[in-house]
């Protein structure tokens, strides 16, 4: 696998990084998004500590 640098020139006032981040993550498969959230969440846990799931609310989605 070869890495190719990508350069994009734009005025700072024209760049909306937050929207670009949202668009990027929405373009990724759901399993990749869940894996990324799980990894980020694990950084805040101490070794051997498990995530506290008592505040998670499960709801059925209506189509």
Backbone as CSV, one residue per row, in Angstrom:
resi,resn,N_x,N_y,N_z,CA_x,CA_y,CA_z,C_x,C_y,C_z
1,UNK,0.844,-1.169,0.000,0.000,0.000,0.000,0.896,1.240,0.000
2,UNK,0.633,2.140,-0.906,1.440,3.337,-1.029,0.607,4.547,-0.597
3,UNK,1.164,5.370,0.283,0.485,6.578,0.723,0.797,7.711,-0.234
4,UNK,-0.233,8.421,-0.628,-0.074,9.544,-1.536,-0.546,10.798,-0.813
5,UNK,0.312,11.815,-0.693,-0.112,13.041,-0.010,-1.188,13.774,-0.813
6,UNK,-2.137,14.339,-0.099,-3.217,15.095,-0.735,-3.155,16.522,-0.213
7,UNK,-3.152,17.478,-1.118,-3.088,18.881,-0.736,-4.306,19.584,-1.316
8,UNK,-4.951,20.364,-0.475,-6.102,21.145,-0.929,-5.913,22.574,-0.444
9,UNK,-5.876,23.507,-1.345,-5.694,24.904,-0.978,-7.046,25.594,-0.969
10,UNK,-7.302,26.354,0.128,-8.548,27.102,0.246,-8.342,28.213,1.262
11,UNK,-9.168,29.210,1.188,-9.132,30.286,2.173,-9.679,29.745,3.496
12,UNK,-9.074,30.150,4.601,-9.500,29.658,5.910,-10.970,29.958,6.182
13,UNK,-11.451,31.111,5.743,-12.845,31.472,6.010,-13.834,30.591,5.230
14,UNK,-13.342,29.916,4.178,-14.203,29.077,3.346,-14.255,27.625,3.806
15,UNK,-13.403,27.250,4.760,-13.334,25.856,5.198,-14.253,25.642,6.392
16,UNK,-15.140,24.663,6.277,-16.027,24.286,7.377,-15.652,22.864,7.789
17,UNK,-14.666,22.752,8.674,-14.147,21.442,9.067,-15.207,20.588,9.743
18,UNK,-16.062,21.206,10.525,-17.091,20.436,11.230,-18.014,19.741,10.231
19,UNK,-18.448,20.456,9.211,-19.328,19.857,8.205,-18.589,18.800,7.393
20,UNK,-17.321,19.049,7.102,-16.530,18.059,6.369,-16.362,16.784,7.186
21,UNK,-16.149,16.924,8.502,-16.040,15.762,9.378,-17.346,14.966,9.386
22,UNK,-18.461,15.664,9.494,-19.772,14.995,9.501,-19.980,14.245,8.187
23,UNK,-19.690,14.913,7.082,-19.873,14.278,5.770,-18.982,13.051,5.628
24,UNK,-17.742,13.150,6.137,-16.835,12.004,6.055,-17.402,10.817,6.819
25,UNK,-17.795,11.033,8.086,-18.260,9.915,8.900,-19.584,9.359,8.407
26,UNK,-20.421,10.193,7.812,-21.672,9.680,7.247,-21.419,8.852,5.986
27,UNK,-20.276,9.070,5.353,-19.955,8.297,4.150,-19.345,6.933,4.492
28,UNK,-18.939,6.723,5.741,-18.322,5.473,6.171,-19.392,4.457,6.563
29,UNK,-19.111,3.171,6.428,-20.071,2.147,6.834,-20.337,2.220,8.353
30,UNK,-21.531,1.838,8.759,-21.929,1.927,10.161,-20.987,1.149,11.072
31,UNK,-20.504,0.003,10.635,-19.617,-0.807,11.473,-18.309,-0.064,11.733
32,UNK,-17.834,0.675,10.745,-16.601,1.463,10.922,-16.844,2.618,11.897
33,UNK,-18.018,3.235,11.820,-18.349,4.333,12.739,-18.438,3.834,14.171
34,UNK,-19.081,2.686,14.360,-19.211,2.113,15.702,-17.839,1.742,16.255
35,UNK,-16.988,1.174,15.415,-15.638,0.804,15.855,-14.852,2.039,16.278
36,UNK,-14.994,3.133,15.546,-14.279,4.365,15.884,-14.765,4.943,17.212
37,UNK,-16.077,4.938,17.425,-16.631,5.441,18.688,-16.180,4.570,19.847
38,UNK,-16.199,3.270,19.659,-15.765,2.344,20.706,-14.296,2.577,21.056
39,UNK,-13.468,2.781,20.041,-12.049,3.012,20.286,-11.834,4.325,21.044
40,UNK,-12.507,5.382,20.604,-12.373,6.663,21.297,-12.866,6.569,22.735
41,UNK,-13.952,5.855,22.935,-14.518,5.691,24.277,-13.557,4.909,25.172
42,UNK,-12.869,3.939,24.612,-11.957,3.119,25.404,-10.770,3.927,25.915
43,UNK,-10.427,5.018,25.234,-9.319,5.862,25.686,-9.610,6.502,27.043
44,UNK,-10.879,6.714,27.370,-11.228,7.370,28.632,-11.358,6.380,29.793
45,UNK,-11.264,5.086,29.505,-11.395,4.073,30.550,-10.036,3.655,31.084
46,UNK,-9.997,3.302,32.336,-8.775,2.776,32.940,-8.633,1.309,32.539
47,UNK,-7.416,0.759,32.600,-7.235,-0.651,32.250,-8.120,-1.565,33.100
48,UNK,-8.858,-2.438,32.441,-9.748,-3.357,33.141,-11.125,-2.788,33.442
49,UNK,-11.289,-1.477,33.306,-12.583,-0.841,33.577,-13.515,-1.056,32.388
50,UNK,-14.794,-1.256,32.700,-15.784,-1.437,31.639,-16.662,-0.206,31.538
51,UNK,-17.253,-0.019,30.387,-18.120,1.132,30.176,-19.388,1.005,31.019
52,UNK,-19.772,2.101,31.674,-20.996,2.133,32.462,-22.173,2.312,31.503
53,UNK,-23.001,1.294,31.401,-24.110,1.320,30.442,-25.443,1.614,31.117
54,UNK,-25.414,2.062,32.365,-26.670,2.292,33.084,-27.429,3.491,32.550
55,UNK,-26.773,4.420,31.876,-27.470,5.602,31.378,-27.890,5.459,29.908
56,UNK,-27.639,4.314,29.318,-28.015,4.080,27.927,-29.501,3.762,27.865
57,UNK,-30.199,4.442,26.978,-31.632,4.223,26.784,-31.827,3.588,25.421
58,UNK,-32.435,2.420,25.404,-32.696,1.741,24.137,-34.125,2.027,23.722
59,UNK,-34.267,2.445,22.468,-35.596,2.729,21.923,-35.740,2.036,20.584
60,UNK,-36.941,1.638,20.258,-37.209,1.089,18.938,-37.383,2.234,17.960
61,UNK,-36.779,2.062,16.788,-36.950,3.060,15.742,-38.162,2.685,14.906
62,UNK,-38.990,3.651,14.640,-40.178,3.406,13.822,-39.872,3.831,12.399
63,UNK,-40.085,2.940,11.431,-39.780,3.291,10.029,-40.700,4.316,9.444
